[in-house]
Amino acid sequence: MQVHTPTSEFEGEVCKPDLTSPEHYEVIVVGAGFAGLGAAIKLQQAGFDYQVFEKAAEIAGVWRENSYPGCACDVPSALYSYSFAPNPRWSRFFAEQAEIKDYTVAVAQRFNVMPSIRLNVEVLSATWSTDDQVWHLNTNAGAFTACFVIMACGPMHKPSTPHIKGIDTFPGVSFHSAQWDHDCDLRGKRVAVIGSGASAIQFLPEIAPEVGHLTLFQRTAPWVLPKMDVPISQKWQRRFERFPLLQSLLRQLLYLGFEMLNSSLSKPKSRQKLQARALANIDRAVTDEFLKKKLVPNFAIGCKRILQSNTWYRALGRQNVDVVGGIAEVQGNRLIASDGSSCEVDVIIYATGFEVANPPVAEIIIDAKGRSLADQWQGSPEVFLGTTARDCPNLFLTFGPNLYTFSSAFVIIEAQLKYITSALKKVRSQKLTALTVKPAVAQAYNHELQGALQATVWNNGGCTSYFIDKNGRNSTNWPWTTFRMRRRLRQFNLSDYHVTPR
């Protein structure tokens, strides 16, 4: 057995199990995207013995996986980054995929956490052992144990592909936008894009000029606001580098702007103003009245993810682009839409998003009662503060259920990391072995949360979205401000948990 112990000035360990087999760590982090990387940095700074397992050959998570043409962030760069690791050299107001991926690698190197990240290690199962009070992780690289596990697998993790009648008869090339086939030459091809969400908004305008013909199969039209994107000159990059307070101030202003957006979605008059801006975005680019009718959403803005683009509507107005109803059936290379129209295509590109309300990681986590987390949830994920699950001692989830809101992912990441590191420090200082959220505490919290969601546009905006799980319950959104989220997650409260002394 190989047991690692802290070597910094911090004293003590979070556990000292009496084990005879696997390699053991105090904390194992699963995933090396932004949440996992942030966890590694905070664990290293606090002197914990940890290891990060990443199933891919590179770090960067969603920004490694998504490499489709035009891939970029829809949160401004100054806010889409760690507050403790600002990047003064962003080249655009909204950074593109390659630059964000490079930022991830640069941060990992800057904080020297790469030696603690094991690449090509996929966790196949994580099982809590009541006997020895540790997690047993089965991986493609062998068995490991850990006192604590941080599941940093991300919500945009597993591509969602629809079940389409007759899809097995399609003879051409097909792929999901998150698994872009860069060897597929689209020039002159007849291409079908299925879905009109965040990824389609970005890649369709990029490929439309080069394909022979493009057909967009659109089930529901999205609300699309103009994207206020501009290059950031080298002069301004040097200013941000020389005067970090400038970029910090910009970050705070952007943060407040998103909070104002969130609060405005609860007010019908404010939503009407946003919708007017989105409708003007259509009018600027589309002259065909028949096409305009297809592009106007039939639900309240904010019910689904609000999108941003300056090129989407222009691309849909091209002569070689058609917009039809949602996909209904495939007959060989002929695709039939729900409105009865059909077309022949050579390539199908799925822009159908991810399994957000049904996170795949729940299938590999086995709780103290021997159930998978998926079995415990029964299609409606429910945890405490989006971070700790019932009957799962010493397990933390990042981007857990009901933490999504229209803001930067980094606001959520850093709030959760404060909570998690606070918990681990208390375990160490008070010589505890295990902590499990009290069922009554989790139940009261989720009752309050679901009650607050009833009045939100996500629940009653008239749309069908991935925010709502298969049981019709909103298991995705946070109904309050991120000020409140940060306050609730600022300090770990031991009274919310059953604790086991060492």
C-alpha positions in Angstrom: 0.0 0.0 0.0 1.2 3.5 -0.8 -0.1 6.1 1.7 0.7 9.8 1.1 0.9 12.3 3.9 1.0 16.1 3.9 4.4 17.7 3.6 3.5 21.3 4.1 3.4 23.4 7.3 -0.2 22.3 7.8 -0.3 19.6 10.5 -2.6 16.6 10.6 -4.5 14.4 8.2 -8.2 14.2 7.4 -8.0 10.4 8.0 -5.7 7.6 8.8 -7.4 4.4 7.6 -6.0 1.0 8.4 -5.9 -0.4 4.9 -3.9 -3.2 3.3 -4.5 -2.8 -0.4 -5.0 0.2 -2.6 -3.1 3.4 -3.1 -4.6 5.9 -0.7 -5.1 9.7 -0.7 -6.8 12.1 1.7 -8.7 13.6 -1.2 -9.3 12.4 -4.8 -10.7 14.9 -7.3 -12.4 13.4 -10.4 -12.1 15.7 -13.4 -9.6 18.3 -14.5 -11.8 21.0 -16.0 -12.1 24.4 -14.3 -13.8 23.0 -11.2 -11.3 20.2 -10.7 -8.4 22.4 -11.4 -9.7 25.0 -8.9 -10.1 22.2 -6.3 -6.5 21.1 -6.9 -5.2 24.6 -6.4 -7.2 25.1 -3.1 -6.3 21.7 -1.7 -2.6 22.3 -2.5 -2.7 25.7 -0.8 -4.3 24.2 2.3 -1.8 21.4 2.5 -4.0 18.4 1.7 -2.7 15.2 0.2 -4.7 14.9 -3.0 -4.7 13.5 -6.5 -6.8 14.5 -9.6 -8.0 11.8 -12.0 -8.7 13.0 -15.5 -10.1 10.4 -18.0 -8.8 12.2 -21.1 -5.2 12.8 -22.3 -5.5 16.6 -21.6 -7.0 18.9 -19.0 -9.5 21.6 -19.7 -12.8 19.7 -19.6 -15.6 21.2 -21.7 -13.1 23.4 -23.5 -11.0 20.4 -24.5 -14.1 18.4 -25.7 -15.8 21.2 -27.7 -13.6 22.2 -30.7 -16.3 22.9 -33.3 -15.9 26.0 -35.6 -16.7 29.2 -33.9 -16.7 27.7 -30.4 -16.5 30.6 -27.8 -17.7 31.6 -24.4 -21.0 33.5 -23.9 -19.7 35.1 -20.6 -17.2 37.9 -20.9 -13.6 36.8 -20.5 -12.9 39.1 -17.5 -15.6 37.2 -15.5 -15.0 33.8 -17.1 -11.8 33.1 -15.2 -10.6 32.6 -11.6 -10.8 35.7 -9.5 -7.4 34.6 -8.0 -5.8 34.1 -11.5 -6.9 36.9 -13.8 -5.7 36.9 -17.4 -4.9 40.4 -18.6 -4.1 39.1 -22.1 -7.5 38.0 -23.3 -7.6 39.0 -27.0 -11.4 39.4 -27.1 -14.2 40.5 -24.8 -15.7 37.0 -25.2 -12.8 34.5 -25.4 -12.7 31.7 -28.0 -12.2 28.0 -27.2 -8.5 27.7 -28.0 -7.7 30.7 -25.8 -9.7 29.4 -22.9 -8.1 26.0 -23.2 -4.6 27.7 -23.1 -5.7 29.7 -20.0 -6.5 26.4 -18.3 -3.1 25.0 -19.0 -1.3 28.2 -18.0 -3.1 28.3 -14.6 -2.3 24.6 -13.9 1.4 25.4 -14.6 1.4 28.6 -12.7 0.1 26.9 -9.5 2.2 23.8 -10.1 -0.7 21.3 -9.8 0.1 19.3 -13.0 2.3 16.8 -11.1 -0.8 15.9 -9.0 -3.0 15.3 -12.1 -3.1 11.8 -13.5 -4.3 11.8 -17.1 -6.0 8.9 -18.9 -7.4 7.7 -15.6 -11.2 7.1 -15.7 -13.2 6.4 -12.6 -15.5 3.5 -13.2 -17.1 3.4 -9.8 -16.8 5.1 -6.4 -18.2 3.1 -3.4 -18.4 4.2 0.2 -17.2 1.6 2.7 -18.9 1.8 6.1 -16.4 -0.6 7.5 -13.2 1.4 6.9 -14.9 4.8 6.4 -13.3 5.6 3.0 -14.3 5.7 -0.6 -13.1 2.8 -2.8 -12.5 4.0 -6.4 -12.3 1.5 -9.2 -10.5 2.9 -12.2 -9.0 1.8 -15.5 -5.6 2.3 -13.8 -6.4 0.1 -10.7 -7.9 0.5 -7.3 -7.6 3.6 -5.0 -9.0 4.7 -1.7 -9.7 8.2 -0.4 -11.1 9.7 2.7 -12.9 12.4 0.6 -13.9 12.6 -3.0 -14.7 15.7 -5.0 -16.7 14.9 -8.1 -15.7 17.7 -10.5 -17.1 16.1 -13.7 -19.1 19.1 -14.9 -22.7 19.4 -16.1 -21.7 19.7 -19.8 -20.2 16.2 -19.8 -22.1 13.7 -21.7 -23.5 14.6 -25.2 -27.2 14.1 -25.6 -28.3 12.5 -28.9 -32.0 12.1 -29.6 -33.7 8.8 -30.5 -34.9 9.3 -34.1 -37.0 6.8 -36.0 -35.0 5.2 -38.8 -31.6 6.8 -37.9 -29.9 3.4 -38.4 -30.8 3.7 -42.1 -28.7 6.8 -42.6 -25.7 6.0 -44.9 -23.8 9.3 -44.4 -21.6 10.8 -41.7 -23.1 12.0 -38.4 -21.5 13.4 -35.3 -22.4 15.5 -32.2 -21.0 19.1 -32.1 -19.1 18.2 -28.9 -17.4 15.4 -30.9 -16.7 17.3 -34.0 -15.3 15.3 -36.9 -12.5 17.5 -38.2 -11.7 14.9 -40.9 -15.2 15.4 -42.4 -14.9 17.9 -45.3 -18.2 19.8 -45.4 -17.4 21.8 -48.6 -20.2 21.4 -51.1 -22.0 18.8 -48.9 -25.7 18.7 -48.0 -25.7 19.1 -44.3 -28.5 18.8 -41.7 -28.1 20.5 -38.3 -30.4 19.1 -35.7 -31.0 21.6 -32.9 -30.8 25.3 -32.5 -29.1 25.7 -29.1 -25.9 27.3 -27.9 -23.5 25.3 -30.1 -25.6 25.6 -33.3 -25.7 29.3 -32.8 -21.9 29.4 -33.0 -21.0 26.8 -35.6 -23.8 27.1 -38.1 -22.8 30.6 -39.3 -19.2 29.3 -39.7 -20.0 26.4 -41.9 -23.0 27.8 -43.9 -20.9 29.7 -46.5 -18.9 26.5 -47.4 -21.6 23.8 -47.5 -23.6 23.1 -50.6 -26.9 23.3 -48.7 -27.8 23.4 -45.0 -31.1 22.4 -43.4 -31.7 23.4 -39.8 -34.1 21.1 -38.0 -35.5 23.4 -35.3 -38.0 22.2 -32.7 -38.3 25.5 -31.0 -36.7 28.9 -31.9 -34.4 30.3 -29.2 -34.2 33.9 -28.0 -31.0 35.4 -29.3 -29.6 38.7 -28.2 -26.8 40.7 -30.0 -23.4 39.7 -28.7 -21.4 42.7 -27.6 -18.1 41.2 -28.6 -15.0 43.2 -29.6 -11.3 42.6 -29.8 -9.2 43.8 -26.9 -6.3 45.9 -28.1 -2.8 45.2 -26.9 -2.9 48.7 -25.4 -5.7 47.6 -23.1 -4.1 44.3 -22.4 -1.0 46.1 -21.2 -3.2 48.4 -19.0 -4.9 45.3 -17.4 -1.4 43.8 -16.8 0.0 47.0 -15.3 -3.0 48.0 -13.3 -4.8 44.8 -12.2 -7.4 46.8 -10.3 -8.8 47.9 -13.7 -9.6 44.4 -14.7 -10.9 43.6 -11.3 -13.2 46.6 -11.5 -14.5 45.4 -14.9 -15.0 41.9 -13.5 -17.2 43.4 -10.7 -19.2 45.5 -13.1 -19.9 42.4 -15.3 -20.8 40.4 -12.2 -23.4 43.0 -11.2 -24.7 43.1 -14.7 -25.4 39.4 -14.7 -27.1 39.8 -11.3 -29.3 42.5 -12.8 -30.1 40.2 -15.7 -31.2 37.4 -13.4 -33.4 39.7 -11.3 -35.0 41.2 -14.4 -36.2 37.8 -15.5 -38.7 37.8 -12.6 -40.3 41.0 -13.9 -42.6 40.8 -16.9 -41.9 44.4 -18.1 -38.1 43.8 -17.9 -38.6 40.5 -19.9 -40.6 42.4 -22.5 -37.7 44.9 -23.0 -35.2 42.0 -23.4 -37.6 40.3 -25.9 -37.8 43.6 -27.9 -34.0 43.6 -28.2 -34.0 40.0 -29.4 -36.8 40.7 -31.9 -34.9 43.7 -33.2 -31.9 41.4 -33.7 -34.1 39.3 -36.1 -35.4 42.4 -37.9 -31.9 43.7 -38.6 -30.8 40.5 -40.4 -33.9 38.8 -41.9 -36.2 40.4 -44.5 -38.2 37.3 -45.4 -41.5 37.6 -43.4 -42.2 33.8 -43.6 -38.7 33.0 -42.2 -39.2 35.7 -39.5 -42.3 33.9 -38.2 -40.2 30.7 -37.8 -37.6 32.5 -35.8 -39.8 34.2 -33.2 -39.9 32.0 -30.0 -43.2 31.0 -28.5 -42.1 31.2 -24.9 -40.9 33.9 -22.4 -37.3 34.9 -22.7 -35.2 33.3 -20.0 -37.3 30.1 -19.9 -34.4 28.5 -21.8 -30.8 29.6 -21.9 -30.5 33.0 -23.4 -28.2 33.0 -26.4 -26.1 35.7 -28.1 -25.0 36.1 -31.7 -24.5 38.7 -34.3 -24.3 36.2 -37.2 -27.0 33.6 -36.5 -29.9 35.3 -38.2 -27.8 36.5 -41.1 -26.7 32.9 -41.7 -30.3 31.6 -41.6 -31.3 34.1 -44.3 -28.8 32.7 -46.8 -30.1 31.2 -50.0 -28.4 27.9 -49.3 -30.0 27.6 -45.8 -33.5 26.3 -45.0 -35.2 26.3 -41.6 -37.7 23.4 -41.0 -39.5 21.8 -38.0 -37.9 19.4 -35.6 -36.6 16.1 -36.9 -39.3 13.3 -37.1 -37.9 10.5 -39.1 -34.9 9.3 -41.2 -35.4 7.2 -44.4 -31.9 6.5 -45.7 -30.4 9.8 -46.6 -33.8 11.6 -46.6 -34.7 13.4 -43.4 -38.3 14.2 -42.6 -39.3 17.2 -40.4 -42.3 17.5 -38.0 -43.8 20.0 -40.4 -43.9 17.4 -43.2 -41.0 18.9 -45.2 -38.1 16.7 -46.2 -34.6 16.9 -47.7 -31.7 14.7 -48.7 -28.4 15.1 -46.8 -24.9 13.8 -46.7 -24.0 14.8 -43.2 -25.9 15.1 -39.9 -24.6 17.3 -37.1 -26.3 17.0 -33.8 -26.5 20.3 -31.8 -28.6 18.7 -29.1 -26.7 19.6 -25.9 -25.8 17.5 -22.9 -27.4 15.4 -20.2 -27.7 18.2 -17.7 -30.8 17.2 -15.6 -29.6 13.6 -15.5 -25.9 13.7 -14.7 -24.1 10.5 -15.7 -21.7 10.7 -12.7 -24.7 9.6 -10.5 -24.5 6.1 -12.1 -21.0 5.4 -10.7 -21.4 6.7 -7.2 -22.5 4.0 -4.7 -23.8 5.4 -1.4 -23.6 4.0 2.1 -26.7 2.0 1.6 -25.3 0.3 -1.5 -27.4 2.2 -4.0 -26.2 4.2 -7.0 -26.9 7.9 -6.7 -29.0 7.6 -9.8 -31.2 5.0 -8.0 -31.4 7.3 -5.0 -32.5 10.2 -7.2 -34.9 8.3 -9.5 -34.6 10.9 -12.2 -34.9 14.0 -9.9 -31.4 14.9 -8.5 -31.6 16.4 -5.1 -28.7 17.4 -2.9 -27.9 20.0 -0.1 -26.6 23.3 -1.4 -25.8 21.6 -4.7 -22.8 20.0 -3.0 -23.5 17.1 -0.7 -25.9 14.2 -1.2 -27.8 12.1 1.3 -26.1 8.8 2.4 -22.9 9.9 0.7 -20.4 10.6 3.5 -17.3 12.7 2.6 -18.5 13.2 -1.0 -18.7 16.6 -2.7 -20.3 17.5 -6.1 -19.3 20.6 -8.0 -22.0 22.1 -10.3 -24.4 19.9 -8.5 -28.2 20.0 -8.9 -29.9 23.4 -8.6 -26.9 25.6 -8.8 -27.3 26.8 -12.4 -28.1 30.5 -13.0 -27.3 33.1 -15.7 -23.9 34.0 -14.5 -20.3 32.9 -14.8 -19.5 29.3 -13.9 -16.5 30.6 -11.9 -18.9 32.4 -9.5 -20.4 29.0 -8.7 -17.0 27.1 -8.7 -15.3 29.5 -6.2 -18.3 29.6 -3.9 -18.4 25.8 -3.7 -14.6 25.5 -3.3 -14.8 27.8 -0.2 -17.5 25.5 1.3 -15.5 22.3 0.5 -12.2 23.5 1.8 -13.9 24.9 4.9 -15.4 21.4 5.5 -12.1 19.7 5.1 -10.3 22.1 7.5 -13.0 21.4 10.1 -12.6 17.7 9.7 -8.9 18.0 10.2 -9.0 20.4 13.1 -11.7 18.5 15.0 -10.3 15.1 14.2 -13.3 13.7 12.5 -13.6 10.7 10.2 -16.8 11.2 8.3 -19.6 13.7 7.8 -23.0 13.1 6.1 -25.7 15.7 5.5 -28.7 15.3 7.8 -31.7 14.1 5.8 -34.0 16.6 7.6 -31.6 19.5 6.7 -31.4 18.4 3.0 -35.2 18.0 2.8 -35.9 21.4 4.4 -33.5 23.1 2.0 -34.9 21.4 -1.1 -38.5 22.2 0.0 -37.6 25.8 0.3 -35.7 25.8 -3.1 -38.5 24.1 -5.0 -41.0 26.5 -3.6 -38.9 29.5 -4.7 -38.6 28.0 -8.2 -42.4 27.9 -8.8 -42.5 31.6 -9.4 -39.5 31.7 -11.8 -39.5 32.0 -15.6 -37.7 28.6 -15.8 -40.7 26.9 -14.3 -43.6 28.9 -15.9 -42.1 30.5 -19.0 -44.0 28.2 -21.4 -41.1 26.2 -22.7 -39.7 22.7 -22.5 -36.0 22.9 -21.5 -33.2 20.7 -20.1 -33.7 22.5 -16.8 -36.7 20.3 -16.1 -36.0 16.6 -15.4 -37.9 13.6 -16.6 -40.3 13.8 -13.6 -41.2 17.4 -14.4 -39.2 18.9 -11.6 -36.7 21.7 -11.9 -33.5 20.0 -10.7 -31.1 22.5 -12.4 -31.7 26.1 -11.5 -30.8 28.3 -8.5 -33.8 30.6 -7.9 -32.1 33.3 -5.9 -29.2 35.7 -6.4 -25.6 34.5 -6.5 -25.0 36.9 -3.5 -27.2 34.5 -1.6 -25.4 31.4 -3.0 -22.0 32.8 -2.0 -23.3 33.6 1.5 -24.8 30.1 2.0 -21.6 28.5 0.8 -19.1 30.8 2.5 -18.8 28.7 5.7 -19.3 25.0 6.3 -21.7 24.5 9.2 -21.1 21.2 11.1 -24.6 21.3 12.7 -26.0 20.5 9.2 -24.2 17.1 9.3 -23.9 13.9 11.2 -20.3 13.5 12.1 -18.2 10.5 13.0 -15.2 11.2 15.4 -11.9 9.7 14.5 
